[in-house]
Amino acid sequence: SRCRILVSMLLTVVLIISNLYIFRRESHFPHEVVLVGDGTHEMHKTFHDRIEQTQKHRIAHPDLSHNKSNGIDEPMVVTIEELIDLVPSPVFLVFADTTNVLMSKNLICNSLIFSPFKSHLGFVVQDKNVALELSIFLGKGGVVGLFHDVNHFEMLNVEHSRSWNYFRFTGLLRALERAKVVGKILVLFDAEMAFAQNLLLVEDLYHNTDISLPSNGLSYSTRFIRFSPTAKSVSTIKRILEVTNFHDENLNEAVATVLGEDDGSHTKLDCCRYRSMPYCLTSFEDSNCWDVSFVISSIDIQTAPKVNAWHIDSGGDRCKQRDLKVAVMTMNRPLSLARLIRSLDVASYPANATVDLQVTVDADNGVGDPQTMKYLSGLSWRWGILEIKVWPSRKGIFWHWLDAWPCEHYPRDLYRSVVLLEDDTEVSPVYFDWFTRSHQMYCGGPVGVVAGQRQWLVPKQSKGDNLEQLLPPGVKAFGYRLVATWGLSPCYETWRRFRVWAISNYGNISPTIGDNDNVLDQWYHEFEKQGRQESMWELWFIRFCRDQDIFTVYPWIENGAVVRGWTERGLHFDGGNVRPDHDLVSVAAWNTALRQGFPPRSLYLLDFDVSVIRIWTPEALQSAKDRITEKADV
């Protein structure tokens, strides 16, 4: 009886500790402060290059028997060698079969959060049906390699684990031999992996050694191995193949034996950061791993949902849509940044909401403000993925805003909405509800932007400066020619088209409206005289929206703002009187507004002088979308 009680108590303790570990994993996501490329254009160019390569390959080889594609924009199935040619370096090589096809899809969905990581995935399969299924799921530009080996199919009748290991390592050798020829880094990757940061930016991928792989000091993991395109990498795999019979234990021993004979040309990766070994998965038993941010972690279908790493919808045929991405821009105001992130953290979110937080830091020579970086290095985020990026050179306010969300490199429906925030703003507890509701209701047609700011400005000077008195009576929300920067949430298509237009026209035209009675033009000309015109980046967006007949929708609830600004010292204020511009909308006021039919189903669309241009309703959205698509892209 006492033994049973002791055993029961011990199991309870183990269960509590394991649940605590899972809670720690759920309550915050790991991150690293990374140095990103200068602008996002170079970083994402590989995706478009890959699509172009794929199209050229199909045109050059229209009669390939293994190519299941019906058109040049469809995914394709190729040989392993052709896959290495098509996928940009570093190539993340994933072996898949019928037993892990669902986890492979989950990996693809995970990769979409970190564009352009998907374009670096190369799947190798042994079954034509799996190849077709994965290539379709990968979508445009996706490539899958098909593996054929007589010995492998003979082994299928012997033992699955031996067959699987044979499949992986003989296929790996073929891929590595080709990678050596074309000079590409190759990473053996596992479908049953989760990652919460962009693996393309992890420095461990770019060691000077031939091979990098996780080690706990006793053995090595074969689920994540990085290979340089060298003869040593190829010879190492050949040596492993010579001394193994492909049983799991024997394979691990073979890897350890061959690497033990190595001359020091391989790097041991910390298994707490690369949790691809059983030793590291039970890290609550190892206090050294407790607070270590992982780069990758092994998961399975059962554990993935518990650690917020399941990215497929319930039907299993598409990626789950994430709720919100918050892109915060900062430089050297750590206290303001902390206030903003604190307001984001304590806001009201539905159960199981996914809110990803991205912080970009403008800096000189890739060195951020010390106090800002100190704050960010200790930051945790419990609602979704956390990314912290430091620009390697000063971008300035225009390009910092423009590159905060390079939307064209992400799936259109990855997020319900994206909000761009400068660090001297603060959000209401109801900001999530406002932005997600209003995007669903209004985006499309004449509405191209959602704002959180309580607007006060009347650009047309002759109309006065009291917006509230000029608004139509009883208004709860309205569309306005004027764009706000405190809580800017552009609709996907609007921001995509604006980025194309801005990159083409910046420095070549004036962003002014062309109206002497418009205070925006007056401010810009004054800034021009002072050499500060770049600080009015928003005038470029206002000009674009005016030319394209696009409106910004604003909430108008009591005397509160969904996002408010502080007059912090910066480009526009001297910091002599730091104060918020408005109170924040309270939860009580928001709930009252919802009961009264907010957000409204019809919007007044107002000109710069607050005159009513027309009344628009979401019921007219489809016809409005049809009219928009008839316009040529700018």
C-alpha positions as CSV (number, residue, x, y, z in Angstrom):
1,S,0.0,0.0,0.0
2,R,2.8,2.4,0.9
3,C,4.6,1.6,-2.3
4,R,1.5,2.3,-4.3
5,I,1.1,5.7,-2.6
6,L,4.8,6.6,-3.2
7,V,4.5,5.6,-6.9
8,S,1.3,7.6,-7.2
9,M,3.0,10.6,-5.6
10,L,6.0,10.3,-7.8
11,L,3.9,10.1,-11.0
12,T,2.0,13.2,-9.8
13,V,5.2,15.1,-9.4
14,V,6.5,14.1,-12.8
15,L,3.1,15.1,-14.4
16,I,3.2,18.5,-12.7
17,I,6.8,19.1,-13.8
18,S,6.0,18.1,-17.4
19,N,2.9,20.3,-17.5
20,L,5.0,23.2,-16.1
21,Y,7.4,22.7,-19.0
22,I,4.7,22.6,-21.5
23,F,3.2,25.8,-20.0
24,R,6.5,27.5,-20.3
25,R,6.6,26.5,-23.9
26,E,3.0,27.8,-24.4
27,S,3.4,31.0,-22.5
28,H,6.3,32.4,-24.5
29,F,8.0,31.8,-27.8
30,P,11.7,31.7,-28.2
31,H,13.5,34.3,-30.3
32,E,16.9,35.6,-31.2
33,V,17.9,39.1,-32.2
34,V,19.0,38.7,-35.8
35,L,20.6,40.9,-38.3
36,V,18.5,41.0,-41.5
37,G,19.5,42.0,-45.0
38,D,19.5,45.7,-45.9
39,G,15.9,46.0,-47.0
40,T,13.7,43.0,-47.6
41,H,14.2,42.9,-51.4
42,E,17.4,40.8,-51.5
43,M,16.1,38.4,-48.8
44,H,12.9,37.6,-50.8
45,K,14.4,37.7,-54.3
46,T,15.2,33.9,-54.1
47,F,11.5,33.1,-54.1
48,H,10.9,34.8,-57.4
49,D,14.2,33.4,-58.8
50,R,13.1,29.9,-57.9
51,I,9.7,30.3,-59.7
52,E,11.6,31.6,-62.8
53,Q,14.0,28.6,-62.7
54,T,11.1,26.2,-62.4
55,Q,9.3,27.7,-65.3
56,K,12.5,27.6,-67.5
57,H,13.0,23.9,-66.5
58,R,9.5,22.9,-67.5
59,I,9.9,24.7,-70.9
60,A,13.2,23.0,-71.5
61,H,11.9,19.5,-70.5
62,P,8.3,19.4,-71.5
63,D,8.2,15.6,-71.9
64,L,9.7,14.5,-68.5
65,S,7.7,11.4,-67.5
66,H,8.0,12.2,-63.8
67,N,6.7,15.8,-64.2
68,K,3.1,15.7,-63.1
69,S,2.6,19.4,-63.7
70,N,-0.2,20.6,-66.1
71,G,1.1,24.1,-66.5
72,I,4.1,26.3,-65.8
73,D,2.5,27.9,-62.7
74,E,1.8,24.5,-61.1
75,P,4.2,22.6,-58.8
76,M,6.4,20.0,-60.3
77,V,8.0,16.6,-59.5
78,V,11.7,16.1,-60.5
79,T,14.7,14.0,-59.7
80,I,16.7,14.6,-56.6
81,E,19.5,16.2,-58.6
82,E,17.1,18.5,-60.4
83,L,15.6,19.5,-57.0
84,I,19.0,20.6,-55.7
85,D,19.5,22.7,-58.9
86,L,16.1,24.4,-58.4
87,V,16.0,25.1,-54.7
88,P,18.1,28.1,-53.5
89,S,20.9,27.6,-50.9
90,P,20.7,26.7,-48.1
91,V,18.5,23.7,-49.2
92,F,16.5,22.2,-46.4
93,L,16.1,18.6,-47.5
94,V,13.1,16.8,-46.0
95,F,12.3,13.1,-46.6
96,A,8.6,12.2,-46.6
97,D,6.4,9.1,-47.1
98,T,2.8,8.2,-46.3
99,T,3.6,8.0,-42.5
100,N,4.6,11.7,-42.2
101,V,2.9,13.4,-45.0
102,L,0.6,15.3,-42.6
103,M,3.6,16.5,-40.6
104,S,5.3,17.5,-43.8
105,K,2.3,19.7,-44.6
106,N,2.5,21.2,-41.1
107,L,6.2,22.0,-41.8
108,I,5.2,23.8,-45.0
109,C,2.6,25.9,-43.1
110,N,5.2,26.7,-40.4
111,S,7.5,27.9,-43.1
112,L,5.0,30.4,-44.5
113,I,5.4,32.6,-41.4
114,F,9.1,33.1,-42.2
115,S,9.1,34.2,-45.8
116,P,11.0,33.2,-48.0
117,F,11.8,30.0,-46.1
118,K,9.3,27.9,-48.0
119,S,11.3,28.4,-51.2
120,H,14.3,26.7,-49.5
121,L,12.4,23.5,-48.7
122,G,13.1,20.5,-50.9
123,F,11.0,17.4,-50.2
124,V,12.2,14.0,-51.4
125,V,9.6,11.2,-51.6
126,Q,9.5,7.6,-52.7
127,D,5.8,7.4,-53.7
128,K,4.4,9.2,-56.7
129,N,1.0,9.8,-55.0
130,V,2.8,11.4,-52.0
131,A,4.9,13.4,-54.4
132,L,1.8,14.8,-56.1
133,E,0.0,15.5,-52.9
134,L,2.9,17.4,-51.4
135,S,3.7,19.3,-54.6
136,I,0.1,20.5,-54.8
137,F,0.1,21.5,-51.2
138,L,3.4,23.5,-51.7
139,G,1.7,25.5,-54.4
140,K,3.2,27.8,-57.0
141,G,6.9,27.3,-57.4
142,G,6.9,24.2,-55.2
143,V,9.3,21.3,-56.2
144,V,9.4,17.7,-55.0
145,G,12.1,15.2,-55.7
146,L,11.2,11.6,-56.5
147,F,13.5,8.8,-55.2
148,H,13.9,5.5,-57.1
149,D,16.0,2.7,-55.7
150,V,15.5,-1.1,-56.3
151,N,17.3,-2.0,-53.0
152,H,15.0,0.3,-51.0
153,F,11.8,-1.3,-52.3
154,E,13.2,-4.7,-51.5
155,M,13.9,-3.5,-47.9
156,L,10.3,-2.3,-47.5
157,N,9.3,-5.9,-46.9
158,V,11.9,-6.3,-44.2
159,E,11.6,-3.5,-41.6
160,H,10.2,0.0,-41.9
161,S,12.9,1.7,-39.7
162,R,15.7,0.2,-41.7
163,S,14.0,1.0,-45.0
164,W,13.4,4.6,-43.8
165,N,17.0,5.1,-42.8
166,Y,18.2,3.6,-46.1
167,F,15.9,5.9,-48.0
168,R,17.1,9.0,-46.1
169,F,20.8,8.4,-46.2
170,T,21.2,7.1,-49.7
171,G,18.9,9.9,-51.0
172,L,21.0,12.3,-48.9
173,L,24.2,11.1,-50.6
174,R,22.8,11.8,-54.0
175,A,21.6,15.2,-53.0
176,L,24.9,16.1,-51.3
177,E,26.9,15.0,-54.3
178,R,24.9,17.4,-56.5
179,A,25.1,20.2,-53.9
180,K,28.8,19.9,-53.9
181,V,28.9,20.4,-57.7
182,V,26.6,23.5,-57.6
183,G,28.1,24.9,-54.4
184,K,25.0,24.8,-52.1
185,I,24.7,24.4,-48.4
186,L,22.5,21.4,-47.6
187,V,20.5,20.8,-44.4
188,L,19.1,17.4,-43.6
189,F,15.8,18.3,-41.9
190,D,13.0,16.4,-40.4
191,A,9.3,16.8,-41.1
192,E,8.5,16.4,-37.4
193,M,10.1,19.7,-36.4
194,A,8.8,23.0,-35.1
195,F,10.7,26.3,-35.4
196,A,9.8,29.8,-34.1
197,Q,12.3,31.9,-36.0
198,N,13.6,32.3,-39.5
199,L,16.1,29.5,-39.9
200,L,17.7,31.3,-42.9
201,L,19.0,33.9,-40.4
202,V,20.5,31.4,-37.9
203,E,24.3,31.8,-37.9
204,D,24.8,28.1,-37.2
205,L,23.9,27.4,-40.9
206,Y,27.0,29.3,-42.0
207,H,29.8,27.7,-40.0
208,N,33.1,27.3,-41.9
209,T,33.2,23.6,-40.9
210,D,32.1,20.8,-43.2
211,I,29.3,19.5,-41.0
212,S,27.2,20.8,-38.1
213,L,24.8,18.6,-36.0
214,P,23.4,18.5,-32.5
215,S,25.2,16.7,-29.8
216,N,24.6,16.1,-26.1
217,G,28.2,15.2,-25.5
218,L,27.4,11.4,-25.7
219,S,25.8,11.0,-29.2
220,Y,24.7,12.8,-32.2
221,S,21.3,13.6,-33.7
222,T,20.6,12.5,-37.3
223,R,17.5,14.6,-37.6
224,F,19.2,17.9,-38.3
225,I,22.6,18.0,-40.0
226,R,24.1,20.9,-41.9
227,F,26.6,20.1,-44.8
228,S,28.9,22.5,-46.6
229,P,29.4,21.7,-50.3
230,T,32.7,20.0,-49.8
231,A,34.3,16.6,-50.6
232,K,34.7,16.0,-46.9
233,S,30.9,16.2,-46.4
234,V,30.3,13.6,-49.2
235,S,33.0,11.3,-48.0
236,T,31.6,11.4,-44.4
237,I,28.2,10.2,-45.6
238,K,29.8,7.5,-47.8
239,R,31.8,6.3,-44.8
240,I,28.6,6.1,-42.6
241,L,26.8,4.1,-45.3
242,E,29.7,1.6,-45.3
243,V,29.5,0.9,-41.6
244,T,25.8,0.8,-40.9
245,N,23.0,-1.7,-41.5
246,F,20.4,1.1,-41.0
247,H,18.9,-0.1,-37.7
248,D,18.2,3.0,-35.7
249,E,20.8,2.2,-32.9
250,N,23.3,1.1,-35.4
251,L,22.9,4.2,-37.6
252,N,23.5,6.5,-34.6
253,E,26.6,4.4,-33.6
254,A,27.9,4.7,-37.2
255,V,27.5,8.5,-37.2
256,A,29.3,8.7,-33.8
257,T,32.0,6.4,-35.0
258,V,32.7,8.2,-38.3
259,L,32.6,11.6,-36.7
260,G,34.8,10.3,-33.9
261,E,37.4,9.6,-36.5
262,D,37.0,13.1,-37.9
263,D,39.8,15.6,-37.9
264,G,37.8,18.4,-36.2
265,S,36.0,19.5,-39.3
266,H,32.5,19.3,-37.8
267,T,30.7,21.5,-35.3
268,K,28.7,20.2,-32.4
269,L,25.4,22.2,-32.0
270,D,23.9,22.7,-28.6
271,C,21.1,20.1,-28.2
272,C,19.1,22.5,-26.0
273,R,18.9,24.9,-29.0
274,Y,18.5,22.0,-31.5
275,R,16.1,19.8,-29.7
276,S,16.0,16.9,-32.1
277,M,17.2,14.2,-29.6
278,P,15.2,12.4,-26.9
279,Y,17.7,13.6,-24.4
280,C,16.7,17.2,-25.1
281,L,13.0,16.7,-25.4
282,T,12.7,15.9,-21.7
283,S,14.5,19.1,-20.8
284,F,12.6,19.5,-17.6
285,E,15.0,16.9,-16.4
286,D,17.9,19.0,-17.4
287,S,18.0,22.4,-15.8
288,N,20.5,23.6,-18.4
289,C,17.8,23.6,-21.1
290,W,15.1,25.2,-19.0
291,D,15.4,28.8,-20.2
292,V,17.3,28.1,-23.5
293,S,15.5,29.4,-26.6
294,F,15.3,26.6,-29.0
295,V,16.0,27.0,-32.7
296,I,14.2,23.8,-33.6
297,S,12.3,21.2,-31.6
298,S,11.0,17.8,-32.4
299,I,7.2,17.4,-32.3
300,D,4.6,15.0,-33.3
301,I,0.9,15.1,-34.0
302,Q,0.0,14.8,-30.3
303,T,2.5,17.3,-28.9
304,A,2.3,20.0,-31.6
305,P,-1.0,21.5,-30.6
306,K,0.2,21.7,-27.0
307,V,3.1,23.9,-27.9
308,N,1.3,26.0,-30.4
309,A,3.1,24.3,-33.3
310,W,0.1,22.9,-35.2
311,H,-0.4,25.0,-38.3
312,I,-3.0,23.0,-40.4
313,D,-6.7,23.5,-40.2
314,S,-9.0,20.7,-38.9
315,G,-9.6,19.4,-42.4
316,G,-5.9,18.8,-43.0
317,D,-6.0,20.2,-46.5
318,R,-4.9,23.8,-45.9
319,C,-2.9,26.0,-43.5
320,K,-4.7,27.6,-40.6
321,Q,-5.1,31.4,-41.0
322,R,-3.3,33.3,-38.3
323,D,-5.3,36.1,-36.6
324,L,-3.0,39.1,-36.4
325,K,0.6,40.3,-37.1
326,V,1.8,43.3,-35.2
327,A,4.8,45.0,-36.8
328,V,6.5,47.4,-34.3
329,M,9.1,49.9,-35.5
330,T,11.6,51.2,-33.1
331,M,15.1,52.8,-32.8
332,N,16.1,54.4,-29.5
333,R,13.1,54.8,-27.3
334,P,13.1,51.8,-25.0
335,L,10.7,53.1,-22.4
336,S,8.1,54.0,-25.1
337,L,8.7,50.6,-26.7
338,A,8.1,48.9,-23.4
339,R,4.9,50.8,-22.8
340,L,3.6,49.8,-26.2
341,I,4.4,46.1,-25.9
342,R,3.0,46.1,-22.4
343,S,-0.3,47.4,-23.8
344,L,-0.2,44.7,-26.5
345,D,0.5,42.0,-24.0
346,V,-2.5,42.8,-21.6
347,A,-5.0,43.4,-24.4
348,S,-8.1,41.3,-24.8
349,Y,-7.7,38.2,-27.0
350,P,-10.0,35.3,-27.8
351,A,-9.0,31.9,-26.6
352,N,-6.5,30.3,-29.0
353,A,-5.8,33.5,-30.8
354,T,-2.6,33.7,-32.7
355,V,-0.9,37.1,-32.6
356,D,2.6,37.3,-34.0
357,L,4.9,40.1,-32.9
358,Q,7.7,41.5,-35.1
359,V,10.0,44.2,-33.8
360,T,12.3,45.9,-36.3
361,V,15.1,48.1,-35.1
362,D,16.6,50.9,-37.2
363,A,20.3,51.1,-36.5
364,D,23.7,52.3,-37.7
365,N,26.0,49.5,-38.9
366,G,23.7,46.8,-37.4
367,V,24.3,48.0,-33.8
368,G,21.0,49.0,-32.1
369,D,20.6,51.4,-29.3
370,P,22.1,49.7,-26.2
371,Q,19.1,50.2,-23.9
372,T,16.7,49.2,-26.6
373,M,18.6,46.0,-27.4
374,K,18.9,45.2,-23.7
375,Y,15.1,45.4,-23.3
376,L,14.5,43.3,-26.4
377,S,17.0,40.6,-25.4
378,G,14.9,39.8,-22.4
379,L,11.5,40.2,-24.1
380,S,9.0,37.3,-24.2
381,W,5.7,37.0,-26.1
382,R,3.0,34.6,-25.1
383,W,0.5,35.1,-27.9
384,G,2.4,33.8,-31.0
385,I,5.7,34.0,-32.8
386,L,8.2,36.7,-31.8
387,E,10.7,38.1,-34.3
388,I,13.3,40.7,-33.5
389,K,15.2,42.1,-36.5
390,V,18.0,44.7,-36.6
391,W,18.6,46.5,-39.9
392,P,22.3,46.5,-40.7
393,S,22.3,50.1,-41.8
394,R,20.2,53.1,-41.2
395,K,17.0,52.9,-43.2
396,G,15.2,56.1,-42.2
397,I,11.5,56.4,-41.5
398,F,10.3,56.0,-45.1
399,W,12.0,52.7,-45.8
400,H,11.5,51.4,-42.3
401,W,7.7,51.8,-42.7
402,L,7.8,50.4,-46.3
403,D,9.8,47.3,-45.4
404,A,8.1,46.6,-42.1
405,W,5.6,44.4,-44.0
406,P,6.7,43.2,-47.4
407,C,3.3,41.6,-47.9
408,E,3.8,40.4,-51.5
409,H,6.2,37.7,-50.1
410,Y,3.6,36.2,-47.8
411,P,0.3,34.4,-48.7
412,R,-2.6,36.8,-49.0
413,D,-4.6,35.0,-46.4
414,L,-1.9,34.2,-43.9
415,Y,-3.2,36.8,-41.5
416,R,-6.7,38.2,-40.9
417,S,-5.0,41.6,-40.5
418,V,-1.6,43.2,-40.0
419,V,-1.1,46.3,-37.8
420,L,1.9,48.6,-38.2
421,L,2.9,50.5,-35.0
422,E,5.6,53.0,-34.1
423,D,7.0,52.6,-30.7
424,D,5.5,55.9,-29.4
425,T,2.0,54.5,-29.6
426,E,-0.2,52.5,-27.3
427,V,-3.2,50.2,-28.0
428,S,-6.6,49.9,-26.3
429,P,-7.5,46.5,-24.8
430,V,-10.0,46.1,-27.7
431,Y,-7.6,46.7,-30.5
432,F,-7.6,43.1,-31.6
433,D,-11.3,43.0,-32.0
434,W,-11.4,46.3,-33.9
435,F,-8.8,45.4,-36.5
436,T,-10.0,41.8,-37.2
437,R,-13.7,42.8,-37.4
438,S,-13.1,45.8,-39.6
439,H,-10.8,44.0,-42.0
440,Q,-13.4,41.3,-42.5
441,M,-16.2,43.8,-42.9
442,Y,-14.6,46.6,-44.9
443,C,-11.5,45.6,-46.8
444,G,-12.0,45.7,-50.5
445,G,-13.5,48.2,-52.9
446,P,-13.0,51.8,-51.7
447,V,-11.7,50.9,-48.3
448,G,-8.1,50.0,-48.4
449,V,-6.8,50.9,-44.9
450,V,-8.1,50.5,-41.3
451,A,-6.9,53.0,-38.7
452,G,-6.9,52.8,-34.9
453,Q,-6.2,56.5,-34.4
454,R,-9.0,58.9,-33.3
455,Q,-8.5,61.4,-36.2
456,W,-8.7,65.1,-35.5
457,L,-7.1,66.7,-38.6
458,V,-9.0,68.5,-41.3
459,P,-6.4,68.9,-44.1
460,K,-8.5,71.5,-46.0
461,Q,-7.6,74.7,-44.2
462,S,-10.6,76.7,-45.3
463,K,-12.9,74.3,-43.5
464,G,-11.5,74.9,-40.1
465,D,-9.8,72.4,-37.7
466,N,-12.7,70.7,-35.8
467,L,-13.3,67.4,-37.4
468,E,-15.9,66.4,-34.8
469,Q,-18.1,69.3,-35.7
470,L,-17.9,68.6,-39.4
471,L,-18.7,64.9,-39.2
472,P,-22.2,63.7,-40.2
473,P,-24.4,63.4,-37.1
474,G,-24.5,60.0,-35.3
475,V,-21.5,58.6,-37.1
476,K,-19.8,55.6,-35.5
477,A,-17.2,54.9,-38.1
478,F,-16.3,56.7,-41.4
479,G,-14.0,56.4,-44.4
480,Y,-11.7,59.4,-44.9
481,R,-9.2,60.5,-47.7
482,L,-6.7,61.1,-44.9
483,V,-4.5,58.2,-43.9
484,A,-3.5,57.8,-40.2
485,T,-0.1,56.5,-39.0
486,W,-1.1,55.8,-35.3
487,G,-2.4,52.3,-35.8
488,L,-2.0,51.8,-39.5
489,S,-3.5,48.5,-40.8
490,P,-3.6,48.4,-44.6
491,C,-5.6,45.8,-46.5
492,Y,-3.3,43.4,-48.2
493,E,-3.9,44.5,-51.8
494,T,-3.6,48.2,-51.0
495,W,-0.2,47.7,-49.3
496,R,1.0,45.4,-52.1
497,R,0.2,48.0,-54.8
498,F,1.5,50.9,-52.7
499,R,4.9,49.2,-52.2
500,V,5.2,48.7,-56.0
501,W,4.3,52.3,-56.6
502,A,6.5,53.7,-53.8
503,I,9.6,51.8,-54.8
504,S,9.1,52.9,-58.4
505,N,8.3,56.6,-57.7
506,Y,10.2,57.5,-54.5
507,G,12.7,60.3,-55.4
508,N,11.2,60.7,-58.9
509,I,8.0,62.6,-58.2
510,S,6.6,64.9,-55.5
511,P,4.1,63.3,-53.1
512,T,2.2,66.5,-52.7
513,I,-1.6,66.6,-53.3
514,G,-1.4,69.7,-55.5
515,D,-3.7,71.9,-53.4
516,N,-2.5,75.1,-51.8
517,D,-5.3,75.0,-49.3
518,N,-4.2,71.5,-48.1
519,V,-2.2,71.7,-44.9
520,L,-0.4,68.5,-45.8
521,D,1.2,70.2,-48.9
522,Q,2.1,73.2,-46.7
523,W,3.8,71.0,-44.1
524,Y,5.8,69.1,-46.8
525,H,7.1,72.3,-48.4
526,E,8.2,73.6,-45.0
527,F,10.0,70.3,-44.4
528,E,11.6,70.5,-47.8
529,K,13.1,73.8,-46.9
530,Q,14.6,72.2,-43.8
531,G,15.7,69.1,-45.6
532,R,13.4,67.0,-43.5
533,Q,10.8,65.9,-46.1
534,E,11.5,62.2,-45.6
535,S,10.0,62.4,-42.2
536,M,6.6,62.9,-43.9
537,W,6.6,59.4,-45.3
538,E,2.9,59.2,-44.9
539,L,2.3,61.8,-47.6
540,W,3.4,59.3,-50.2
541,F,0.8,56.8,-48.9
542,I,-1.9,59.6,-48.8
543,R,-1.0,60.6,-52.4
544,F,-1.2,57.0,-53.6
545,C,-4.6,56.5,-51.8
546,R,-6.0,59.7,-53.3
547,D,-4.9,58.8,-56.8
548,Q,-6.4,55.3,-56.4
549,D,-9.7,56.5,-54.7
550,I,-8.9,54.5,-51.6
551,F,-10.2,55.5,-48.2
552,T,-9.1,54.8,-44.6
553,V,-11.8,53.7,-42.1
554,Y,-11.7,55.2,-38.6
555,P,-13.6,54.1,-35.4
556,W,-15.5,56.9,-33.6
557,I,-16.4,55.7,-30.2
558,E,-17.1,58.2,-27.4
559,N,-13.9,60.3,-26.9
560,G,-11.5,57.4,-27.2
561,A,-8.9,55.9,-29.5
562,V,-8.2,52.3,-30.4
563,V,-4.5,53.3,-30.8
564,R,-3.2,56.5,-29.3
565,G,0.0,58.4,-29.9
566,W,2.3,60.0,-27.4
567,T,4.2,63.2,-28.2
568,E,7.5,61.6,-27.6
569,R,10.8,63.2,-28.7
570,G,11.4,62.2,-32.3
571,L,11.1,63.5,-35.9
572,H,7.9,65.4,-35.2
573,F,7.9,66.4,-31.5
574,D,10.6,67.9,-29.2
575,G,9.5,65.8,-26.2
576,G,8.9,68.9,-24.1
577,N,5.3,68.0,-23.3
578,V,4.9,64.2,-23.4
579,R,1.3,63.2,-23.2
580,P,-1.2,60.9,-25.0
581,D,-3.4,62.5,-27.6
582,H,-6.6,60.8,-26.4
583,D,-7.9,58.3,-23.8
584,L,-8.1,54.7,-24.9
585,V,-11.4,53.0,-25.8
586,S,-12.4,51.0,-22.7
587,V,-13.8,47.5,-22.8
588,A,-17.0,48.8,-21.4
589,A,-17.4,51.4,-24.0
590,W,-16.5,48.9,-26.7
591,N,-19.1,46.4,-25.5
592,T,-21.7,49.1,-25.4
593,A,-20.9,50.1,-29.0
594,L,-21.1,46.5,-30.1
595,R,-24.6,46.2,-28.6
596,Q,-25.6,49.3,-30.6
597,G,-24.6,47.8,-33.9
598,F,-20.9,48.7,-34.1
599,P,-19.1,48.5,-36.5
600,P,-21.8,50.0,-38.8
601,R,-22.7,48.4,-42.0
602,S,-22.6,51.6,-44.0
603,L,-19.8,54.2,-44.1
604,Y,-19.7,57.8,-45.1
605,L,-16.8,58.3,-47.4
606,L,-15.4,61.8,-46.8
607,D,-13.1,64.0,-48.7
608,F,-10.2,66.1,-47.3
609,D,-12.7,68.8,-46.4
610,V,-15.0,66.2,-44.6
611,S,-17.6,66.6,-47.3
612,V,-19.6,63.4,-48.1
613,I,-18.5,61.9,-51.4
614,R,-20.8,59.0,-51.1
615,I,-22.2,56.3,-48.7
616,W,-20.8,52.9,-49.1
617,T,-22.0,49.6,-47.7
618,P,-20.3,46.2,-47.4
619,E,-23.2,44.7,-49.4
620,A,-21.7,46.5,-52.4
621,L,-18.3,45.0,-51.7
622,Q,-18.3,42.4,-54.5
623,S,-19.3,44.8,-57.2
624,A,-16.7,47.3,-55.8
625,K,-14.0,44.5,-55.9
626,D,-15.0,43.8,-59.5
627,R,-14.4,47.4,-60.4
628,I,-11.1,47.5,-58.6
629,T,-9.8,44.4,-60.4
630,E,-10.6,46.0,-63.8
631,K,-8.0,48.8,-63.0
632,A,-4.5,48.0,-64.2
633,D,-2.1,47.4,-61.5
634,V,0.1,50.5,-60.9
